[in-house]
Amino acid sequence: MPKKPVVYTKPALIKKLKAIAAMGWIPNARRGNHGGIGNSLEDLLGIKENNLPIPNAAEWELKAQRINSSSLCTLFHTEPSPRAIRFVPAVLLPKYGWGHQEAGKKYPKTEMSFRQTIHGLSRSDRGFMVKIDRTEKKVLISFDATSVDVRHKKWLKAVEKRIGLGELNPQPYWGFDDLEHIAGTKLLNAFYVQADVKLVRGKEYYHYSKIMMLQKFSFDGFLKAIEEAKVLVDFDARSGHNHGTKFRMRQDCLPTLYDKKTIIL
């Protein structure tokens, strides 16, 4: 007989999260430590993925993150426009990519990589950044050859040969309306849970010690967070596979994306 899905009211979920916090140190429920903090919390709540089953209410997400971690929290995946071009695998990777570090070992000798985590505060060492055009209502990816670090001189010469050293043309972008819909749907409301982490004989243990209820996603706050390098755009593609373009966030910054914040614990 199939297991009945768990359904929570908001008060019942808050009570359950407080009870989990009161349990103290909890061992990682998954093999390996990658992603264990969110997975272990999902297991304790008896839910799948990070969607919270709260009936008769707007959609809710569960976001779990380590306290005092430099790791980024993934907000959502979305590829840039114009989508028909398939910009990342068709332009950024072959024209602006570089040799993959595992080329000739794990992958073929010709394997290329395009991995960049960029934001709107300054350019990366390869000259990329995120720009917000409020007139055109677009979040754009920009390239400036004069900002490339001297360490990448050889790569820059290869880029010049392949496509030239001007601005990306066309520039990959996300329209405000599309991006607000994707972000607003994914981040409409969230329970944000943070945990202290310790390692005992190679196994991670979590103490879920901070809980916040976040409501009313603010798109203006989201754009400001990109400009302040709190939200970053993460490209992760290689010749054999595009792992997808993600919008990711720095530690402790998620509450800045919401108009209403309620501290539970």
C-alpha positions as CSV (number, residue, x, y, z in Angstrom):
1,M,0.0,0.0,0.0
2,P,1.5,3.4,-1.0
3,K,2.6,5.6,1.8
4,K,0.2,8.6,2.5
5,P,2.0,11.9,1.7
6,V,2.8,14.1,4.6
7,V,0.8,17.3,4.7
8,Y,1.5,20.2,7.1
9,T,-0.3,23.3,8.3
10,K,2.0,26.2,8.9
11,P,1.7,25.9,12.7
12,A,2.4,22.1,12.5
13,L,5.4,22.7,10.4
14,I,6.8,25.4,12.7
15,K,6.2,23.0,15.7
16,K,8.0,20.1,13.8
17,L,11.0,22.4,12.8
18,K,11.4,23.5,16.5
19,A,11.3,19.8,17.6
20,I,14.0,19.0,15.0
21,A,16.1,21.9,16.4
22,A,15.6,20.6,19.9
23,M,17.0,17.2,18.9
24,G,20.5,18.7,18.8
25,W,23.2,17.1,16.6
26,I,21.7,14.9,13.9
27,P,23.9,12.6,11.6
28,N,23.8,13.2,7.9
29,A,21.1,10.8,6.5
30,R,22.7,10.5,3.1
31,R,25.8,8.9,1.7
32,G,28.7,11.3,1.4
33,N,28.3,14.9,2.7
34,H,27.3,16.7,-0.5
35,G,23.8,18.2,-0.2
36,G,23.3,16.3,3.1
37,I,22.1,19.3,5.0
38,G,18.9,19.8,3.0
39,N,18.4,16.1,2.3
40,S,18.6,15.2,6.0
41,L,16.1,17.9,6.9
42,E,13.7,16.6,4.2
43,D,14.0,13.1,5.6
44,L,13.2,14.3,9.1
45,L,10.1,16.2,7.8
46,G,9.1,13.2,5.7
47,I,9.0,15.2,2.4
48,K,10.5,14.9,-1.0
49,E,12.6,17.6,-2.7
50,N,12.2,21.0,-1.1
51,N,8.5,21.7,-1.8
52,L,6.5,22.0,1.4
53,P,3.1,20.4,1.3
54,I,1.1,23.2,3.0
55,P,-2.5,23.1,1.7
56,N,-4.8,26.1,1.1
57,A,-1.8,28.5,1.0
58,A,0.6,29.9,-1.6
59,E,3.5,27.7,-2.6
60,W,6.3,27.3,0.0
61,E,9.9,26.1,-0.4
62,L,12.3,24.7,2.1
63,K,15.8,26.3,2.0
64,A,18.5,24.8,4.2
65,Q,22.0,26.2,4.5
66,R,25.1,25.9,6.7
67,I,25.9,28.6,9.2
68,N,29.3,30.4,8.5
69,S,29.7,28.7,5.1
70,S,31.1,30.3,2.0
71,S,29.2,27.9,-0.2
72,L,26.4,29.3,-2.4
73,C,22.7,28.4,-2.2
74,T,21.1,27.6,-5.5
75,L,17.9,29.6,-6.0
76,F,16.8,28.2,-9.4
77,H,18.0,27.1,-12.9
78,T,17.2,29.1,-16.1
79,E,18.9,29.4,-19.4
80,P,19.4,32.9,-20.9
81,S,17.6,34.2,-24.0
82,P,17.6,34.1,-27.0
83,R,16.8,30.5,-26.2
84,A,16.6,29.4,-29.8
85,I,20.3,30.0,-30.1
86,R,21.1,27.7,-27.1
87,F,23.6,30.4,-26.1
88,V,25.7,28.6,-23.5
89,P,26.6,25.4,-25.5
90,A,26.5,27.1,-28.9
91,V,28.3,30.4,-28.2
92,L,29.9,30.8,-24.8
93,L,31.4,27.3,-24.7
94,P,32.9,27.1,-28.2
95,K,33.9,30.8,-28.6
96,Y,34.8,31.8,-25.0
97,G,35.6,28.4,-23.4
98,W,39.0,27.0,-22.4
99,G,40.6,23.5,-22.1
100,H,38.9,21.4,-19.5
101,Q,41.3,20.5,-16.6
102,E,40.4,16.8,-17.2
103,A,40.9,17.0,-21.0
104,G,42.9,14.0,-22.1
105,K,42.3,12.2,-18.8
106,K,38.6,11.8,-17.8
107,Y,37.4,13.5,-21.1
108,P,38.6,13.7,-24.7
109,K,41.6,16.0,-25.4
110,T,39.3,18.5,-27.1
111,E,37.0,18.9,-24.1
112,M,36.2,22.5,-23.4
113,S,35.0,24.2,-20.3
114,F,33.0,27.3,-19.5
115,R,32.6,27.7,-15.8
116,Q,32.1,31.2,-14.5
117,T,30.3,32.5,-11.4
118,I,29.7,36.2,-12.0
119,H,27.7,39.1,-10.5
120,G,27.0,42.8,-11.0
121,L,29.5,44.4,-8.7
122,S,32.7,43.8,-10.6
123,R,34.1,41.7,-13.6
124,S,35.5,38.2,-13.2
125,D,39.2,37.6,-14.1
126,R,38.0,36.6,-17.6
127,G,36.1,39.9,-18.1
128,F,32.5,38.7,-17.6
129,M,29.9,40.4,-15.4
130,V,26.1,40.7,-15.0
131,K,24.6,44.1,-16.0
132,I,21.1,45.3,-15.3
133,D,19.4,47.5,-17.9
134,R,16.3,49.0,-16.2
135,T,15.3,50.9,-19.4
136,E,15.3,47.8,-21.6
137,K,14.2,45.7,-18.6
138,K,16.9,43.1,-19.0
139,V,19.5,41.3,-16.9
140,L,22.4,40.9,-19.4
141,I,25.8,39.1,-19.5
142,S,28.6,41.3,-20.6
143,F,32.2,40.7,-21.7
144,D,35.1,43.3,-21.6
145,A,38.4,42.1,-23.0
146,T,40.3,45.0,-21.3
147,S,39.3,43.5,-17.9
148,V,40.8,40.1,-18.5
149,D,43.6,39.2,-16.0
150,V,47.1,38.8,-17.5
151,R,47.1,35.1,-16.4
152,H,44.5,34.5,-19.2
153,K,46.6,36.1,-22.0
154,K,46.8,32.9,-24.0
155,W,43.0,32.3,-23.7
156,L,42.3,35.9,-24.7
157,K,44.3,35.4,-27.9
158,A,42.3,32.3,-28.6
159,V,39.0,34.2,-28.1
160,E,40.2,37.0,-30.4
161,K,40.9,34.4,-33.1
162,R,37.6,32.7,-32.7
163,I,35.2,35.6,-32.4
164,G,37.0,38.9,-31.7
165,L,37.3,41.0,-28.6
166,G,34.2,43.1,-28.7
167,E,31.1,42.9,-26.5
168,L,29.0,39.7,-26.7
169,N,26.8,39.9,-29.8
170,P,24.0,39.2,-29.2
171,Q,24.2,39.6,-25.4
172,P,22.6,36.7,-23.5
173,Y,19.9,38.1,-21.3
174,W,16.8,37.4,-19.1
175,G,13.9,39.7,-19.6
176,F,12.5,41.2,-16.3
177,D,9.0,39.7,-16.8
178,D,10.3,36.2,-17.5
179,L,12.8,36.4,-14.7
180,E,10.3,37.8,-12.2
181,H,7.9,35.0,-13.0
182,I,10.5,32.2,-12.6
183,A,12.0,33.7,-9.5
184,G,8.6,34.7,-8.0
185,T,7.2,31.2,-8.6
186,K,10.3,29.4,-7.2
187,L,10.8,31.8,-4.3
188,L,7.3,33.0,-3.5
189,N,7.5,32.0,0.2
190,A,10.2,30.0,2.1
191,F,11.1,28.5,5.3
192,Y,14.8,29.2,5.7
193,V,16.6,26.8,8.0
194,Q,20.3,27.2,8.9
195,A,22.4,24.6,10.7
196,D,25.7,24.4,12.5
197,V,27.9,21.6,11.1
198,K,30.5,19.4,12.8
199,L,32.6,16.5,11.4
200,V,33.0,13.3,13.6
201,R,35.2,10.6,12.1
202,G,34.6,11.8,8.6
203,K,30.8,12.0,9.0
204,E,28.8,15.2,9.1
205,Y,26.4,16.1,11.9
206,Y,23.9,19.0,11.8
207,H,22.2,21.1,14.4
208,Y,19.3,23.0,12.8
209,S,19.5,26.1,15.0
210,K,18.0,29.0,13.0
211,I,14.6,29.1,11.4
212,M,13.0,32.0,9.6
213,M,9.8,32.3,7.7
214,L,10.1,34.5,4.5
215,Q,7.1,35.9,2.7
216,K,6.4,38.2,-0.3
217,F,9.3,37.9,-2.7
218,S,10.6,41.2,-3.9
219,F,11.9,41.4,-7.5
220,D,13.5,44.8,-6.8
221,G,15.3,43.2,-3.9
222,F,16.5,40.4,-6.2
223,L,17.9,42.9,-8.8
224,K,19.6,44.9,-6.0
225,A,21.1,41.6,-4.7
226,I,22.6,40.9,-8.2
227,E,24.2,44.4,-8.2
228,E,25.6,44.0,-4.7
229,A,27.1,40.5,-5.5
230,K,24.7,38.8,-3.1
231,V,23.0,36.9,-6.0
232,L,25.3,35.4,-8.7
233,V,24.9,33.8,-12.1
234,D,26.7,30.5,-12.3
235,F,27.6,28.9,-15.7
236,D,28.8,25.3,-15.6
237,A,29.2,23.8,-19.1
238,R,31.7,21.5,-20.8
239,S,31.7,20.1,-24.3
240,G,30.0,16.8,-23.3
241,H,27.3,18.4,-21.0
242,N,25.8,21.7,-20.0
243,H,25.0,21.4,-16.2
244,G,22.7,24.4,-16.5
245,T,22.8,28.1,-15.7
246,K,21.9,28.8,-12.1
247,F,21.1,31.9,-10.0
248,R,22.8,31.3,-6.7
249,M,23.0,33.2,-3.4
250,R,25.6,34.0,-0.8
251,Q,25.3,32.8,2.8
252,D,22.8,34.7,5.0
253,C,21.5,36.8,2.1
254,L,18.2,35.0,1.3
255,P,16.1,37.2,3.7
256,T,17.0,40.3,1.7
257,L,14.8,39.0,-1.1
258,Y,11.6,39.2,0.9
259,D,9.4,42.0,2.2
260,K,8.2,40.1,5.2
261,K,10.6,38.2,7.5
262,T,9.5,36.3,10.7
263,I,12.1,34.8,13.0
264,I,10.9,31.4,14.3
265,L,14.0,30.4,16.2
